[in-house]
Amino acid sequence: MRNLSSPTVELRAFYLRGDLLLNKLHGCLIAAFLVVFAWAFMGSTDAQAQSQPAFPGCTADTYLAQYSNTRLFSFDTSVNPFIVNPIGPASGMTYNAIGFNPADNYIYALRSTNLLRIGSDGSVRDLGPISGLPSGSIAGEFGLAGHITSPKLGEFIGSTSIQGQRHIRR
């Protein structure tokens, strides 16, 4: 007869239960790995890149990006007091210097020296680095020519087009 209070038996029982759990999860883990592997190495298609939803255009809403795990909020300014709504989940990254582009109805932001595009669902797409941009920009705005501008420490550092190559224009 086994002594069930023995540490050896308890460890063995835990190991067997863990082994059964791993056997059950084994198929799911392999499937999840294959999906992540395929997504990471195949890249996104143009259709996937364009599936990010745009904002509805010019409305009475104002937008705020806040927290180190940045989350986007909208403020409905057509009523008093304003109504504050979170947009999607937290992004999993820190971004700043947001600006709305009325030409395509997306919000753009900076993360260090990378340009990001934010969809109306709060999703974030990294569009890549802007060559020559120093990190730490905290404000952004779109001009009439469709260029995002960003001052740093009270000094104008340049503008960049969201189309094609991105570089600083001083």
MIMAR-826073 format. One record per residue: residue in one letter; y, x, z of N, C-alpha, C, O in turn. Coordinates in steps of 0.1 Angstrom, whole numbers, padded with zeros to 4 digits, always signed. Atoms other than C-alpha are relative to their C-alpha. Example, Ala and Ser with C-alpha at 12.3 -4.5 7.8 and 13.67 -1.06 7.14 Angstrom:
A-0012+0009+0000-0045+0123+0078+0012+0009+0000+0012+0019+0007 S-0011-0009+0000-0011+0137+0071+0011-0008+0008+0022-0003+0009 
***
This chain:
M-0012+0008+0000+0000+0000+0000+0012+0009+0000+0013+0019+0007 R-0012-0008+0001+0035+0013-0009+0010-0003+0011+0011-0015+0015 N-0011+0003-0010+0063+0017+0016+0012-0002-0008+0018+0008-0013 L-0012+0003+0008+0092+0000-0001+0013+0005+0006+0023+0005-0001 S-0012-0006-0006+0117+0015+0023+0001+0015-0003+0011+0021+0001 S+0000-0014+0004+0108+0050+0010+0011+0003-0010+0012-0005-0020 P-0011-0004+0009+0138+0067-0007-0006+0003-0014+0001+0000-0024 T+0006-0003+0013+0114+0079-0035-0003-0013-0008+0000-0014-0020 V+0004+0012+0007+0102+0044-0043+0013-0007-0004+0014-0013-0015 E-0013+0007+0003+0138+0030-0042+0006+0007-0013+0011+0000-0022 L-0006-0007+0011+0150+0057-0066-0008-0003-0013-0002-0005-0024 R+0009+0003+0012+0120+0051-0089+0003-0014-0005+0003-0016-0017 A-0003+0013+0004+0127+0014-0089+0013-0001-0007+0014-0008-0018 F-0013+0000+0007+0163+0020-0098-0001+0006-0014+0005+0001-0023 Y+0002-0006+0013+0153+0043-0126-0007-0009-0009-0002-0010-0021 L+0007+0009+0009+0129+0018-0140+0009-0012-0004+0009-0015-0016 R-0009+0011+0003+0155-0010-0138+0010+0005-0010+0014-0002-0020 G-0010-0006+0009+0181+0013-0155-0006+0002-0013+0000+0000-0023 D+0007-0002+0012+0155+0022-0181-0001-0013-0008+0001-0013-0020 L+0001+0013+0007+0149-0014-0189+0013-0005-0006+0014-0010-0017 L-0014+0004+0004+0186-0021-0191+0004+0008-0013+0009+0002-0022 L-0003-0008+0012+0190+0008-0215-0008-0004-0012-0002-0004-0023 N+0008+0005+0012+0162-0004-0237+0006-0013-0006+0006-0014-0018 K-0006+0012+0005+0178-0038-0239+0013+0002-0007+0016-0004-0017 L-0013-0003+0006+0212-0023-0247-0001+0010-0011+0009+0011-0019 H+0001-0011+0010+0199+0004-0270+0003-0005-0014+0011+0001-0021 G-0003+0005+0013+0200-0018-0301+0015-0004-0002+0021-0001-0012 C-0014+0004+0001+0235-0031-0293+0009+0013-0001+0019+0013-0008 L-0008-0013+0000+0248+0005-0286-0001+0006-0014+0009+0011-0019 I+0001-0006+0014+0234+0017-0320+0009-0008-0009+0016-0002-0018 A-0008+0008+0009+0250-0012-0338+0015+0002+0002+0023+0003-0007 A-0014-0003-0003+0284-0006-0320+0004+0013-0005+0015+0015-0011 F-0003-0014+0005+0282+0031-0328+0002+0000-0015+0011+0006-0021 L-0001+0000+0014+0276+0024-0365+0013-0007-0005+0019-0003-0015 V-0012+0007+0004+0305-0001-0367+0012+0010+0002+0021+0011-0007 V-0011-0009-0002+0329+0024-0351+0000+0012-0009+0010+0016-0014 F+0001-0011+0009+0316+0053-0372+0005-0004-0014+0012+0003-0020 A-0004+0004+0013+0320+0033-0404+0015-0003-0001+0022+0001-0011 W-0014+0002+0000+0355+0022-0395+0008+0013+0001+0018+0014-0007 A-0007-0013-0001+0366+0057-0385+0000+0008-0013+0010+0015-0016 F+0002-0009+0012+0353+0074-0416+0003-0006-0013+0005+0001-0023 M-0003+0007+0013+0358+0048-0443+0015-0002-0001+0020-0004-0013 G-0015+0003+0001+0395+0042-0434+0002-0015-0003-0007-0022-0005 S-0003+0014+0003+0413+0010-0440+0004-0001-0015+0010+0008-0020 T-0004+0002+0014+0419-0005-0474+0014-0006+0000+0019-0009+0010 D-0013+0006+0001+0452-0017-0487+0001-0014+0005+0011-0019+0012 A+0000+0014-0004+0442-0053-0480+0000-0001+0015+0006-0009+0021 Q+0000+0000-0014+0434-0044-0444+0013+0004+0006+0018-0002+0016 A-0013-0005-0004+0467-0026-0440+0010-0011-0001+0019-0012+0007 Q-0010+0011+0002+0486-0056-0453-0004-0013+0008+0004-0022+0008 S+0004+0012-0008+0467-0081-0431+0007-0002+0013+0006-0012+0019 Q-0008+0001-0012+0490-0074-0402+0011-0011-0002+0019-0010-0012 P-0010+0011+0002+0511-0106-0398+0014+0004+0002+0018+0011+0012 A-0014-0003-0001+0548-0103-0404+0007-0011+0009+0001-0021+0012 F-0008+0009-0008+0575-0120-0382+0006-0011-0010+0006-0009-0022 P-0004+0010+0009+0589-0153-0395+0014+0002-0007+0018-0007-0014 G-0013-0002+0005+0622-0138-0405+0011-0001+0010+0008+0000+0022 C-0011+0000-0009+0656-0142-0390+0000-0013+0008+0001-0024+0003 T+0000+0011-0009+0654-0165-0360+0010+0003+0012+0016+0013+0012 A-0008-0002-0011+0672-0169-0327-0007+0009+0011-0002+0012+0022 D+0007-0008-0009+0646-0146-0311+0005+0014+0001+0010+0020-0009 T-0003-0014-0003+0653-0112-0295-0013+0006+0005-0021+0000+0011 Y+0012-0007-0003+0626-0086-0290+0002+0011+0010+0012+0018+0009 L+0000-0011-0009+0619-0062-0262-0014+0007+0001-0024+0000+0002 A+0012-0008-0002+0593-0034-0260+0001+0006+0013+0011+0014+0016 Q-0002-0005-0014+0586-0025-0224-0013+0005+0005-0024+0001+0001 Y+0010-0007-0007+0563-0004-0202-0006+0012-0007-0005+0013-0019 S+0006-0013+0006+0544+0029-0207-0012-0004-0008-0015+0003-0018 N+0010+0006+0009+0515+0009-0221+0007-0012-0007+0006-0023-0002 T-0010+0009+0005+0540-0008-0243-0005-0014-0004-0016-0015-0011 R+0003+0014+0004+0539-0046-0247+0013-0005-0006+0024-0003-0001 L-0011+0006+0007+0562-0066-0270+0002-0014+0006-0007-0021+0009 F-0004+0013-0005+0581-0096-0257+0011-0006-0009+0019+0001-0015 S-0011+0007+0008+0602-0122-0275+0008-0009+0010+0003-0014+0020 F-0009+0008-0008+0632-0140-0260+0006-0010-0009+0012-0007-0019 D-0005+0011+0007+0640-0174-0274+0014-0002+0005+0016-0008+0016 T-0014+0002-0004+0678-0174-0273+0007-0013-0004+0019-0014-0002 S-0006+0012+0005+0683-0208-0288+0001-0010+0012+0007-0021+0011 V-0001+0008-0011+0679-0223-0253+0005+0008+0012+0005+0020+0012 N-0005-0007-0012+0695-0216-0219-0006-0006+0012-0004-0018+0014 P+0003-0015+0000+0679-0201-0199-0010+0004-0011-0017-0004-0016 F+0009-0005+0010+0661-0179-0224-0015-0002+0004-0018-0002+0016 I+0014+0000-0002+0624-0183-0228-0006+0013-0004-0004+0018-0015 V+0006-0013+0003+0604-0151-0225-0015-0002-0002-0022-0008+0006 N+0014+0001+0003+0570-0148-0242-0005+0013-0003+0000+0021-0011 P+0006-0012+0004+0547-0119-0243-0007-0002-0014-0011-0013-0017 I+0005+0001+0014+0535-0111-0279-0013+0009+0000-0011+0021+0000 G+0013-0008+0000+0498-0100-0279-0002+0008+0012+0006+0007+0022 P+0003-0009-0011+0482-0076-0255+0008+0012+0000+0015+0015-0009 A-0006-0013-0001+0496-0043-0243-0006+0009-0011-0018+0007-0015 S+0004-0007+0012+0494-0018-0272-0010+0011+0003-0016+0016-0007 G+0009-0012-0003+0474+0010-0254+0008+0013-0003+0001+0023-0003 M-0008-0012+0003+0502+0034-0263+0015-0002+0005+0018-0013+0008 T-0014+0001-0004+0539+0041-0255+0008+0002-0013+0006+0011-0020 Y-0009-0001+0011+0565+0034-0282+0014-0004+0004+0015-0011+0014 N-0013+0003-0004+0602+0030-0282+0008-0001-0013+0003-0001-0024 A-0009+0000+0012+0633+0028-0306-0004-0011-0010-0005-0008-0022 I+0004+0011+0010+0623-0006-0321+0012-0005-0008+0024-0005-0003 G-0010+0006+0009+0642-0021-0350-0006-0010-0009-0017-0007-0014 F+0006+0010+0009+0636-0053-0370+0005+0003-0015+0017+0005-0017 N-0004-0002+0014+0636-0048-0408+0000-0014-0007-0011-0019-0010 P+0000+0013+0006+0647-0081-0425-0005+0001-0014-0008-0010-0020 A+0005-0001+0014+0635-0068-0459-0015-0003+0000-0019-0009-0010 D+0015+0004+0000+0598-0072-0449-0004-0007+0013-0016-0010+0014 N+0003+0008-0012+0600-0090-0415-0010+0006+0010-0018+0000+0016 Y+0008-0007-0010+0583-0063-0394+0009+0007+0009+0021+0010+0006 I-0007-0008-0010+0595-0045-0363-0006+0014-0002-0018+0016-0003 Y+0005-0014+0001+0593-0007-0366+0004+0007+0013+0014+0003+0019 A-0003-0007-0013+0592+0017-0337-0004+0015-0002-0009+0019-0012 L+0003-0014+0000+0589+0054-0329-0009+0003+0012-0007-0002+0023 R+0008-0005-0011+0561+0070-0309+0000+0015-0002-0007+0021-0012 S-0003-0014+0002+0571+0106-0305+0007+0002-0013+0018-0002-0015 T-0006-0002+0013+0577+0116-0341-0007-0009-0011-0005-0007-0023 N+0007+0009+0009+0555+0089-0357+0007-0013-0002+0012-0019+0008 L-0005+0013+0003+0567+0057-0374-0011-0010+0002-0022-0008-0004 L+0010+0010-0002+0549+0026-0362+0005-0013-0006+0018-0016-0006 R-0004+0014+0005+0549-0010-0377-0007-0009+0010-0019-0008+0012 I+0005+0010-0009+0545-0039-0353+0000-0014-0007+0010-0018-0012 G+0001+0014+0005+0532-0073-0364+0004-0010+0009+0006-0008+0021 S-0004+0011-0009+0541-0107-0351-0011-0003+0011-0008-0011+0020 D+0010+0002-0010+0508-0107-0331+0000+0012+0010-0008+0012+0019 G-0001-0011-0009+0519-0075-0313-0009+0012-0004-0009+0023+0002 S+0008-0011+0005+0495-0053-0333+0008+0011-0005+0019+0009-0010 V-0008-0012+0004+0506-0017-0340-0008+0008-0010-0019+0010-0009 R+0005-0009+0011+0500+0003-0372+0008+0013+0000+0020+0013-0001 D-0006-0014+0000+0507+0041-0371+0002+0003-0015-0008+0005-0022 L-0003-0003+0014+0524+0049-0405+0001+0015-0002+0003+0019-0013 G+0000-0014+0002+0524+0086-0398+0012+0007+0005+0022+0000+0009 P-0011-0007-0005+0548+0113-0388+0012+0000-0009+0011-0002-0022 I-0012-0002+0008+0584+0117-0399+0004+0014+0002+0007+0019+0013 S-0003-0014-0001+0590+0153-0407+0014+0003+0004+0024-0003-0001 G-0013-0004-0005+0619+0169-0389+0006-0009+0011+0017-0006+0016 L-0005+0009-0011+0623+0141-0363-0004+0006+0013-0015+0008+0016 P+0003-0004-0013+0626+0154-0328-0005-0012+0009-0001-0023+0006 S+0006+0011-0008+0606+0134-0302+0010-0004+0010+0019+0003+0013 G-0008+0005-0011+0622+0113-0276+0011-0010-0004+0020-0013+0004 S-0010+0010+0004+0642+0087-0296-0002-0012+0008-0014-0017+0010 I+0001+0012-0008+0650+0056-0276+0006-0012-0006+0006-0022+0001 A-0006+0011+0006+0668+0034-0300-0002+0000-0015-0003+0011-0021 G+0001+0001+0014+0664+0022-0336+0007-0012-0006+0008-0022+0001 E-0007+0010+0007+0682+0001-0361-0002+0001-0015-0003+0012-0020 F+0000+0000+0015+0679-0009-0398+0013-0002-0006+0021-0011-0001 G-0012+0002+0007+0708-0005-0421-0002-0008-0013-0014-0012-0016 L+0001+0008+0012+0715-0024-0454-0009+0007-0010-0015-0001-0018 A+0008-0006+0010+0697+0002-0474-0015+0000+0003-0023+0006-0004 G+0014+0001-0004+0664-0005-0456-0005+0013+0007-0017+0016+0007 H+0004-0012-0008+0665+0028-0436+0001-0002+0014+0011-0008+0019 I-0001+0001-0014+0658+0030-0400+0007+0012+0005+0005+0023+0001 T-0007-0011-0006+0682+0051-0380-0003+0000+0015-0005-0010+0021 S+0003-0002-0014+0677+0065-0346+0009+0011+0006+0008+0022+0002 P-0008-0010-0007+0702+0083-0323-0008+0006+0011-0016-0001+0017 K+0007-0007-0012+0690+0108-0297+0011+0006+0008+0019+0014+0003 L-0010-0005-0009+0711+0116-0267+0014-0001-0005+0022+0008-0003 G-0014+0003+0004+0742+0100-0282+0004+0007-0013+0015+0006-0017 E-0003-0007+0012+0739+0120-0314-0008-0005-0012-0020-0007-0010 F+0008+0005+0012+0729+0107-0349-0009+0011-0005-0005+0022-0008 I+0010-0010+0005+0697+0124-0360-0005-0002-0014-0011+0006-0019 G+0004+0002+0014+0691+0108-0393-0006-0014-0002-0006-0022+0007 S+0007+0012+0003+0674+0080-0411-0012+0003-0009-0013+0013-0015 T+0012-0002+0008+0641+0075-0429-0003-0013-0006-0001-0024+0000 S+0005+0012+0007+0628+0051-0454-0014-0004+0005-0022+0005+0008 I+0013+0004-0004+0598+0031-0445-0010+0000-0012-0022-0001-0010 Q+0008-0001+0012+0586+0033-0481-0002+0015-0004+0008+0022-0003 G+0002-0014+0005+0570+0065-0494+0001+0010+0011-0002+0008+0022 Q-0001-0011-0009+0577+0098-0478+0011-0002+0010+0022-0008+0007 R-0009+0002-0011+0594+0098-0445+0006+0014+0005-0002+0023+0008 H-0006-0013-0005+0619+0126-0436+0014-0003+0005+0019-0014+0002 I-0013+0002-0006+0651+0130-0418+0011+0003-0010+0011+0013-0017 R-0012-0002+0008+0684+0126-0436+0011+0002+0010+0014-0007+0017 R-0011-0003-0010+0713+0142-0417+0013-0003-0006+0023-0002+0000 
***
